[in-house]
Amino acid sequence: VKIVPAAVLGRGVISDAQAKETLAELLQREGYSAMDAVKTGKVVLLSEDLFRSEAGQTAAAVCMAKVMYPDLFEDTDANEAAAELLTESSGTAADGIYYYNTH
């Protein structure tokens, strides 16, 4: 799990291009290729926006569940769930991309 700045993933982010770059850079670090999470595609980037409220922390848990239990959460769009939780808690639209991984 890597927490990334809101400019990479977060409220108002409409492209995952920076997230892809960030993940590629992360995976190039020495020794990372030997990690189980890298081998199994369970490396996940989460927006720092998710850790600013209880609703965001719940959204982060949904994102992690999606990675850890893909079969159980196959019908869950983690980014959509995060946006809905954050919108409900703040009262303002929270559209964006909050979670990214290779699957």
Secondary structure by P-SEA (a helix, b strand, c coil): cccccccccccccccaaaaaaaaaaaaaccccccccccccccbbbbbccccccaaaaaaaaaaaaaaaccccccccaaaaaaaaaaaaacccccccccccccc
